[in-house]
């Protein structure tokens, strides 16, 4: 696909993709956590309830997200909006180093009141701090969706 055929994906589309990913993770993780820790899990103030919680809530989601980025260039939420994550200089798929930096960059982006995530709304290339740290951009086809009707 040519560069002319792509556009940067903005804040609201990426927010929608994140909501899709969050719902998928919740549907997968919550039953496992409740079966192990019971309903008290939802009422507790603890960050981590034990090794199973750490594995289910932190390790497995991180592995899944990075694996999706490397395999499909997107999580299911980004796939739903036809977006993909690419190297900001070349447009090629990101490498493992970039994927790991990007994931770690989410924490850097979120810590100061989410400013690094909100940055996407104001950046000309729609990069959050995690994108800048990893050297990535999120793009999608400029003319996406239903094909126009053509009569020959």
C-alpha positions, 0 to 999 in steps of 0.5 A, a space after each residue: 500500500 502506498 503512503 498516499 493511501 494511508 492516514 494516521 489514526 487519531 485519538 477517538 478511533 484509538 480510544 474505541 480500539 482500546 475499549 474493544 481490547 479492554 472488553 475482550 481482556 475483561 471477558 477472558 480474565 475476570 472468570 479466571 480471577 473470580 474462580 480463583 479468588 472469589 467475588 471478594 476479588 472485586 471488592 479488594 483494594 489490593 493491586 495484586 492478590 497473588 501469583 495467579 492474579 499477577 500472571 492473569 492480570 499482568 503477564 499474560 495480557 502483556 504477552 498477548 498484546 506484544 504477540 498480536 503486535 508482532 503477528 498482526 501489527 495490531 490488537 483485535 481492537 485496532 484490527 476492528 478499525 483497520 489500523 496497524 502499528 508500523 515503524 515510523 521511519 520505514 512503514 514496515 512492521 515494528 520489530 520485537 525491540 519496538 514492541 517491547 519499548 512500546 508496551 513499556 511506554 504505555 506506563 510512561 504515557 499513563 503515569 502523568 494523568 494519561 497525558 502521554 495517551 492524550 498526546 495523540 489528539 494533538 500530535 501531527 502524526 497522532 503519536 502518543 508518548 509510547 509511539 514516540 519512545 518506540 518509533 512507531 505510528 498507527 495507520 490505516 487505509 485512507 478510504 476504508 469501509 464499504 466500497 462505492 457502487 460502480 456501474 460499468 
